[in-house]
Amino acid sequence: MSAPVILTVTRTFAANPERVFDAWLDPGQAARFLFATPEGEMVRCEIDARIGGRGLIVERRAGGDAHHRLRFEAIDRPRRLVFLFSADPAEEGEWTRVAIDIAPTPMGCTLTLTHEMDPAWASYEEQTRKGWTMILESLGRITETENG
């Protein structure tokens, strides 16, 4: 059996850890950065922010609606968020694990995102890294330039 693919993306924010953490669980904020693409239109963002709770984010794209599903495993505000993740075209049972760790810094915080994927998804590693990098850049624009 092959080892899982583990990719890590880190970004520093000029915003406090609570602000950055809360954006992940607030549907209004999450709809603006989580799986949002420049050419897409967010049509649904539901987040049940509790352990065992689920999330569904749907963006209308040129090729059709993209569904992103979440299932929360750990919520430790403002330090750690862990969720299972599934995206089209994956089936309901094909989950990967995403952990978000946030550490305070003198100027804000540093977020480290770790995505653990089945080896079968290894060919998607670079595409996935680019996607998370884009998401964190969008999160930065929201949290660093607005009051909420």
HELIX and SHEET records of a PDB file:
HELIX    1   1 PRO A   17  LEU A   25  1                                   9    
HELIX    2   2 PRO A   27  PHE A   33  1                                   7    
HELIX    3   3 PRO A  119  TYR A  124  5                                   6    
HELIX    4   4 GLU A  125  THR A  145  1                                  21    
SHEET    1   A 7 VAL A   5  PHE A  13  0                                        
SHEET    2   A 7 GLY A 108  MET A 117 -1                                        
SHEET    3   A 7 THR A  96  THR A 105 -1                                        
SHEET    4   A 7 ARG A  80  ALA A  87 -1                                        
SHEET    5   A 7 GLY A  64  ASP A  76 -1                                        
SHEET    6   A 7 ARG A  54  ARG A  61 -1                                        
SHEET    7   A 7 GLU A  41  ILE A  47 -1                                        
END                                                                             
